[in-house]
Amino acid sequence: MQETVLRLPDVVKRTGLKKSSIYNYMTAGDFPTPFKIGARANGWSEQEINAWIESRKACRGGAQ
């Protein structure tokens, strides 16, 4: 099974976060980190991004 690689604009659309927020979450260790897909290109695992989104949904139960 081939894994889908998401580029930053795709991650922004999927999460609804701005680029700066994504990088802030990564710095804090609260967001999946990208991997190199080329000399000057990074990508994120679609599975990891989807899992992060699901974990955020699970956290919302007690926070209102």
C-alpha distances in whole Angstrom, upper triangle without the diagonal:
4,6,10,13,16,19,23,24,21,21,25,24,22,24,27,28,30,29,32,31,27,29,31,29,27,30,31,28,27,24,21,21,20,19,20,18,21,25,26,23,21,18,17,13,13,12,15,17,17,17,21,22,21,23,26,26,27,30,32,33,36,36,39
4,7,9,13,16,19,21,18,18,22,22,20,22,25,26,28,26,29,28,25,26,29,27,25,28,29,26,25,22,19,19,17,16,17,15,18,21,22,19,17,14,14,11,11,11,14,16,16,17,20,21,21,23,25,26,27,29,31,33,36,36,38
4,6,10,13,16,18,15,15,19,19,16,19,22,23,24,23,26,25,21,23,25,23,21,25,26,23,22,18,15,16,14,13,14,13,16,20,20,17,15,11,10,7,7,8,10,12,12,14,16,17,18,20,22,23,24,26,28,30,33,33,35
4,6,10,13,14,11,12,16,15,13,16,19,20,21,20,23,22,19,21,24,22,20,24,25,22,21,17,15,15,13,13,14,12,15,19,19,15,13,9,8,6,6,8,10,11,11,14,15,16,17,20,21,22,24,26,27,29,32,32,33
4,7,10,12,9,10,13,14,13,15,18,18,19,17,20,20,16,18,21,19,17,21,22,20,19,16,13,12,10,10,11,9,12,16,15,11,9,6,6,5,6,9,10,10,12,14,15,16,18,20,21,22,24,25,27,30,32,31,33
4,7,8,6,6,10,10,10,12,14,14,15,14,17,17,13,15,18,17,16,19,21,19,18,14,12,12,9,10,12,10,13,16,15,11,9,5,5,6,6,10,10,9,11,14,14,14,17,18,19,20,23,24,25,28,30,29,31
4,6,5,6,9,10,11,12,14,14,14,11,15,15,12,14,17,17,15,18,20,19,18,15,13,12,9,10,11,10,12,14,12,8,7,5,6,9,10,13,13,11,14,16,16,16,19,21,20,22,25,26,26,30,32,30,32
4,5,5,6,9,10,10,12,11,10,8,11,12,9,10,14,14,13,16,18,17,16,13,12,11,9,11,12,12,14,16,13,10,8,7,8,11,11,15,14,11,14,17,15,15,19,20,19,21,24,24,25,28,30,28,29
4,5,5,6,9,10,10,10,9,8,12,13,11,13,16,16,16,19,21,20,19,16,15,15,13,15,16,15,16,18,15,12,11,10,11,13,13,16,16,13,15,18,17,16,19,21,20,21,24,25,25,28,30,28,29
4,5,5,6,9,10,11,11,11,14,14,12,14,17,17,16,20,21,20,18,15,14,14,13,15,16,15,17,19,17,14,12,10,9,11,10,13,13,10,12,15,14,14,17,19,18,19,22,23,23,27,29,27,28
4,5,5,6,8,8,9,9,12,11,9,11,14,13,13,16,17,17,15,11,11,11,10,13,15,15,18,20,17,14,11,9,8,10,9,12,11,7,10,13,11,11,14,16,15,16,19,20,20,24,26,24,25
4,6,5,6,5,6,7,10,10,8,11,13,13,13,16,18,18,15,12,13,14,13,16,18,18,20,22,19,16,14,12,11,13,12,15,14,10,12,15,13,12,16,17,15,17,20,20,20,24,25,23,24
4,6,5,8,9,10,14,13,11,15,17,16,17,20,21,21,18,15,15,17,16,19,20,20,22,24,21,18,16,14,13,14,12,15,15,11,12,15,14,12,15,17,16,17,20,21,20,23,26,24,24
4,6,8,11,12,15,13,11,15,17,15,16,19,20,19,16,13,13,15,15,18,20,20,22,25,22,19,16,14,12,12,10,12,12,8,8,12,11,9,12,14,13,13,17,18,18,21,23,22,22
4,5,9,10,13,10,9,13,14,12,13,17,17,16,13,11,12,14,15,18,20,21,23,25,23,20,17,15,12,13,11,13,12,8,9,11,9,7,11,12,10,11,15,15,15,18,20,19,20
4,7,10,12,10,10,13,14,13,15,18,18,18,16,13,15,17,17,21,23,23,25,27,24,21,19,17,15,17,15,17,16,12,13,15,13,10,14,15,12,13,17,17,16,19,21,19,19
4,7,8,6,6,10,11,10,12,15,15,16,13,11,13,15,16,19,21,22,24,25,22,20,17,16,15,17,16,17,16,12,14,15,12,11,15,15,13,15,18,17,16,20,21,19,19
4,5,5,6,9,10,11,13,14,16,17,15,13,15,15,16,19,21,22,23,24,21,19,17,16,15,18,18,20,18,15,17,19,16,15,18,19,16,18,21,20,20,24,25,22,22
4,5,5,6,9,10,11,12,14,15,14,12,13,13,13,16,18,19,20,20,17,15,13,14,13,16,17,19,17,14,17,19,16,16,20,20,18,20,23,22,22,26,27,24,25
4,5,5,6,9,10,11,12,14,14,12,14,14,14,18,19,21,22,22,19,17,16,16,16,19,19,21,19,16,19,20,17,17,21,20,18,21,23,22,22,26,26,24,25
4,5,5,6,9,10,11,12,11,10,13,13,14,18,20,22,24,24,21,19,17,17,15,18,18,20,17,14,17,18,14,14,18,17,15,17,20,18,18,22,23,20,21
4,5,5,6,9,10,11,9,7,9,10,11,14,17,19,20,21,19,16,14,13,12,14,15,16,14,11,14,15,12,12,16,15,14,17,19,18,19,22,23,21,22
4,5,5,6,9,10,10,8,10,9,10,14,16,18,19,20,17,15,13,13,13,16,17,18,15,14,17,17,14,16,19,18,17,20,22,20,22,25,26,23,25
4,5,5,6,9,9,9,11,11,13,17,19,22,23,23,21,19,17,17,16,18,19,20,17,15,18,18,15,16,19,18,16,19,21,19,20,24,24,21,23
4,5,5,6,5,5,9,10,12,16,19,21,23,24,22,20,16,16,14,16,17,17,14,13,15,15,11,13,16,14,12,16,17,16,17,21,21,19,21
4,5,5,6,5,7,6,9,13,15,18,20,21,19,17,14,14,12,14,16,16,13,12,15,15,12,14,17,15,15,18,19,18,20,23,24,22,24
4,5,8,8,10,9,12,15,17,20,22,22,20,19,16,16,15,18,19,20,16,16,19,18,15,17,20,18,17,21,22,20,22,25,25,23,26
4,5,8,11,11,14,17,20,23,25,25,23,22,19,19,17,19,20,20,16,16,19,17,14,16,19,16,15,19,19,17,19,22,22,20,23
4,6,8,8,12,15,18,21,23,24,23,21,17,17,15,16,18,17,13,14,16,15,12,15,17,14,14,18,18,16,19,22,22,21,24
4,7,9,13,16,19,22,24,26,24,22,18,17,14,15,16,15,12,11,14,12,9,11,13,11,10,14,15,13,15,18,19,17,20
4,6,9,13,16,18,21,23,21,18,15,13,10,12,13,13,9,8,11,10,7,10,12,11,11,14,15,14,17,20,21,19,22
4,7,10,13,15,18,20,19,16,12,10,7,8,10,10,6,7,10,9,7,11,13,12,13,16,17,17,19,22,23,22,25
4,7,10,13,15,17,15,13,9,9,7,9,12,12,9,10,13,13,11,14,17,16,16,20,21,20,23,26,27,26,28
4,7,9,12,13,12,10,6,5,5,8,11,12,10,10,14,14,13,16,18,18,19,22,23,23,25,28,30,28,31
4,6,9,11,11,9,5,5,6,8,12,13,12,13,16,17,16,19,21,21,22,25,26,26,28,31,33,32,34
4,6,7,8,6,5,6,9,11,14,16,15,16,19,20,20,22,24,25,25,28,30,30,32,35,36,35,38
4,7,8,6,5,6,9,11,14,16,16,16,19,21,21,23,25,26,27,29,31,31,33,36,38,37,39
4,5,5,7,9,13,15,17,20,19,20,23,24,24,26,28,29,30,32,34,34,36,39,41,40,42
4,6,9,12,15,18,20,23,22,22,26,27,26,28,31,31,32,34,36,36,38,41,43,41,43
4,7,10,14,17,19,22,21,21,24,26,25,26,29,30,30,32,34,34,36,39,41,39,41
4,7,11,14,16,19,18,17,21,22,22,23,26,27,27,29,31,32,33,36,38,36,38
4,7,10,13,16,14,14,17,19,18,20,23,23,23,26,28,28,30,33,34,33,35
4,7,9,12,11,11,14,16,15,17,19,20,21,23,25,26,27,30,32,31,33
4,6,9,7,7,10,12,12,13,16,17,17,20,21,22,24,27,29,28,30
4,5,5,6,9,10,11,13,14,15,17,19,20,21,23,26,28,28,30
4,5,5,6,9,10,11,12,14,15,17,18,20,22,24,27,26,28
4,6,5,6,9,10,10,12,14,15,16,18,20,22,25,25,27
4,5,5,6,9,10,10,12,14,15,17,19,21,23,23,26
4,5,5,6,9,10,11,13,14,16,17,20,22,21,23
4,5,5,6,9,10,11,12,14,16,18,21,21,22
4,5,5,6,9,10,10,12,15,17,19,19,22
4,5,5,6,9,10,11,13,15,17,17,19
4,5,5,6,9,10,11,14,16,16,18
4,5,5,6,9,10,12,15,15,17
4,5,5,6,9,11,13,13,16
4,5,5,7,10,11,11,13
4,5,5,8,11,10,12
4,6,6,9,10,13
4,6,7,7,10
4,6,5,7
4,6,8
4,6
4
